[in-house]
């Protein structure tokens, strides 16, 4: 495994949560804004673990909500680096849902987040030192 591949693998990030009623919409499913917030947080953590620099979100693209996530389910928000640029990385973030008292899980939401490394003046800097 190359040094870059090892660094990418080490940056993979997962967070598990329960969908409580205070995070749901009027249909009693996970509110889309809450899902995006959690996805952005995981993208930030994965990008920071990869670069060990100050990272900011510059875009999210093609977020697909393929199935509702009801209250009282467990979710895993999983992020992985998919592209490394000079000053940015792309992080694929997926949300898997699983019923609390049943086996198995399914992919419910997926999206791509682009994160940029910045310095103290908020100017882009190389994402990794060469």
GUDREN-97048 format. One record per residue (C-alpha): x, y, z; residue in one letter. Coordinates in steps of 0.2 Angstrom, whole numbers, plus 5000, padded with zeros to 4 digits. Layout:
# residues N
<atom c1="X" c2="Y" c3="Z" aa="a"/>
...
//
This chain:
# residues 130
<atom c1="5000" c2="5000" c3="5000" aa="x"/>
<atom c1="5007" c2="5017" c3="4995" aa="x"/>
<atom c1="5009" c2="5031" c3="5008" aa="x"/>
<atom c1="4995" c2="5040" c3="5001" aa="x"/>
<atom c1="4983" c2="5025" c3="5000" aa="x"/>
<atom c1="4987" c2="5022" c3="5019" aa="x"/>
<atom c1="4983" c2="5040" c3="5023" aa="x"/>
<atom c1="4967" c2="5039" c3="5014" aa="x"/>
<atom c1="4962" c2="5022" c3="5023" aa="x"/>
<atom c1="4967" c2="5029" c3="5040" aa="x"/>
<atom c1="4955" c2="5044" c3="5037" aa="x"/>
<atom c1="4939" c2="5034" c3="5035" aa="x"/>
<atom c1="4927" c2="5040" c3="5047" aa="x"/>
<atom c1="4911" c2="5033" c3="5054" aa="x"/>
<atom c1="4899" c2="5040" c3="5067" aa="x"/>
<atom c1="4884" c2="5030" c3="5074" aa="x"/>
<atom c1="4868" c2="5039" c3="5080" aa="x"/>
<atom c1="4850" c2="5035" c3="5084" aa="x"/>
<atom c1="4837" c2="5045" c3="5075" aa="x"/>
<atom c1="4827" c2="5053" c3="5090" aa="x"/>
<atom c1="4811" c2="5062" c3="5087" aa="x"/>
<atom c1="4819" c2="5079" c3="5090" aa="x"/>
<atom c1="4829" c2="5076" c3="5073" aa="x"/>
<atom c1="4813" c2="5072" c3="5063" aa="x"/>
<atom c1="4801" c2="5081" c3="5052" aa="x"/>
<atom c1="4782" c2="5081" c3="5051" aa="x"/>
<atom c1="4783" c2="5063" c3="5043" aa="x"/>
<atom c1="4793" c2="5057" c3="5058" aa="x"/>
<atom c1="4808" c2="5053" c3="5047" aa="x"/>
<atom c1="4825" c2="5061" c3="5048" aa="x"/>
<atom c1="4824" c2="5079" c3="5043" aa="x"/>
<atom c1="4835" c2="5082" c3="5027" aa="x"/>
<atom c1="4844" c2="5097" c3="5035" aa="x"/>
<atom c1="4849" c2="5086" c3="5050" aa="x"/>
<atom c1="4856" c2="5073" c3="5038" aa="x"/>
<atom c1="4866" c2="5086" c3="5028" aa="x"/>
<atom c1="4873" c2="5093" c3="5045" aa="x"/>
<atom c1="4879" c2="5076" c3="5050" aa="x"/>
<atom c1="4886" c2="5072" c3="5033" aa="x"/>
<atom c1="4896" c2="5088" c3="5033" aa="x"/>
<atom c1="4902" c2="5085" c3="5050" aa="x"/>
<atom c1="4909" c2="5068" c3="5045" aa="x"/>
<atom c1="4916" c2="5075" c3="5029" aa="x"/>
<atom c1="4925" c2="5088" c3="5039" aa="x"/>
<atom c1="4932" c2="5075" c3="5051" aa="x"/>
<atom c1="4938" c2="5063" c3="5037" aa="x"/>
<atom c1="4946" c2="5078" c3="5028" aa="x"/>
<atom c1="4955" c2="5084" c3="5044" aa="x"/>
<atom c1="4961" c2="5067" c3="5048" aa="x"/>
<atom c1="4968" c2="5065" c3="5031" aa="x"/>
<atom c1="4976" c2="5082" c3="5030" aa="x"/>
<atom c1="4979" c2="5087" c3="5048" aa="x"/>
<atom c1="4975" c2="5105" c3="5042" aa="x"/>
<atom c1="4961" c2="5117" c3="5044" aa="x"/>
<atom c1="4948" c2="5111" c3="5032" aa="x"/>
<atom c1="4932" c2="5120" c3="5026" aa="x"/>
<atom c1="4917" c2="5114" c3="5015" aa="x"/>
<atom c1="4917" c2="5122" c3="4998" aa="x"/>
<atom c1="4903" c2="5112" c3="4990" aa="x"/>
<atom c1="4891" c2="5097" c3="4992" aa="x"/>
<atom c1="4885" c2="5089" c3="4976" aa="x"/>
<atom c1="4873" c2="5076" c3="4971" aa="x"/>
<atom c1="4866" c2="5072" c3="4988" aa="x"/>
<atom c1="4853" c2="5058" c3="4985" aa="x"/>
<atom c1="4840" c2="5054" c3="4998" aa="x"/>
<atom c1="4835" c2="5037" c3="4992" aa="x"/>
<atom c1="4824" c2="5031" c3="5006" aa="x"/>
<atom c1="4817" c2="5039" c3="5022" aa="x"/>
<atom c1="4825" c2="5036" c3="5039" aa="x"/>
<atom c1="4811" c2="5034" c3="5052" aa="x"/>
<atom c1="4813" c2="5039" c3="5070" aa="x"/>
<atom c1="4820" c2="5026" c3="5082" aa="x"/>
<atom c1="4832" c2="5018" c3="5069" aa="x"/>
<atom c1="4851" c2="5018" c3="5070" aa="x"/>
<atom c1="4861" c2="5026" c3="5057" aa="x"/>
<atom c1="4879" c2="5025" c3="5052" aa="x"/>
<atom c1="4886" c2="5041" c3="5044" aa="x"/>
<atom c1="4902" c2="5035" c3="5035" aa="x"/>
<atom c1="4915" c2="5046" c3="5025" aa="x"/>
<atom c1="4929" c2="5041" c3="5014" aa="x"/>
<atom c1="4941" c2="5052" c3="5004" aa="x"/>
<atom c1="4938" c2="5048" c3="4985" aa="x"/>
<atom c1="4949" c2="5062" c3="4977" aa="x"/>
<atom c1="4965" c2="5071" c3="4983" aa="x"/>
<atom c1="4969" c2="5087" c3="4974" aa="x"/>
<atom c1="4982" c2="5101" c3="4977" aa="x"/>
<atom c1="4972" c2="5111" c3="4990" aa="x"/>
<atom c1="4956" c2="5100" c3="4991" aa="x"/>
<atom c1="4949" c2="5083" c3="4994" aa="x"/>
<atom c1="4932" c2="5075" c3="4990" aa="x"/>
<atom c1="4924" c2="5065" c3="5003" aa="x"/>
<atom c1="4910" c2="5052" c3="4999" aa="x"/>
<atom c1="4898" c2="5052" c3="5013" aa="x"/>
<atom c1="4885" c2="5038" c3="5015" aa="x"/>
<atom c1="4871" c2="5036" c3="5028" aa="x"/>
<atom c1="4866" c2="5018" c3="5031" aa="x"/>
<atom c1="4850" c2="5014" c3="5041" aa="x"/>
<atom c1="4846" c2="4999" c3="5052" aa="x"/>
<atom c1="4831" c2="4994" c3="5062" aa="x"/>
<atom c1="4836" c2="4993" c3="5081" aa="x"/>
<atom c1="4829" c2="4976" c3="5083" aa="x"/>
<atom c1="4832" c2="4968" c3="5066" aa="x"/>
<atom c1="4848" c2="4962" c3="5057" aa="x"/>
<atom c1="4855" c2="4971" c3="5041" aa="x"/>
<atom c1="4856" c2="4988" c3="5035" aa="x"/>
<atom c1="4853" c2="4998" c3="5019" aa="x"/>
<atom c1="4861" c2="5013" c3="5011" aa="x"/>
<atom c1="4848" c2="5028" c3="5013" aa="x"/>
<atom c1="4858" c2="5044" c3="5009" aa="x"/>
<atom c1="4873" c2="5047" c3="4999" aa="x"/>
<atom c1="4883" c2="5063" c3="4994" aa="x"/>
<atom c1="4899" c2="5071" c3="4989" aa="x"/>
<atom c1="4908" c2="5085" c3="4999" aa="x"/>
<atom c1="4923" c2="5095" c3="4993" aa="x"/>
<atom c1="4934" c2="5101" c3="5007" aa="x"/>
<atom c1="4948" c2="5114" c3="5005" aa="x"/>
<atom c1="4963" c2="5116" c3="5016" aa="x"/>
<atom c1="4965" c2="5134" c3="5022" aa="x"/>
<atom c1="4978" c2="5144" c3="5032" aa="x"/>
<atom c1="4975" c2="5157" c3="5046" aa="x"/>
<atom c1="4971" c2="5170" c3="5032" aa="x"/>
<atom c1="4958" c2="5158" c3="5025" aa="x"/>
<atom c1="4968" c2="5156" c3="5009" aa="x"/>
<atom c1="4970" c2="5139" c3="5001" aa="x"/>
<atom c1="4985" c2="5129" c3="5005" aa="x"/>
<atom c1="4992" c2="5112" c3="4999" aa="x"/>
<atom c1="4981" c2="5098" c3="5007" aa="x"/>
<atom c1="4996" c2="5088" c3="5011" aa="x"/>
<atom c1="5014" c2="5093" c3="5013" aa="x"/>
<atom c1="5025" c2="5085" c3="4999" aa="x"/>
//
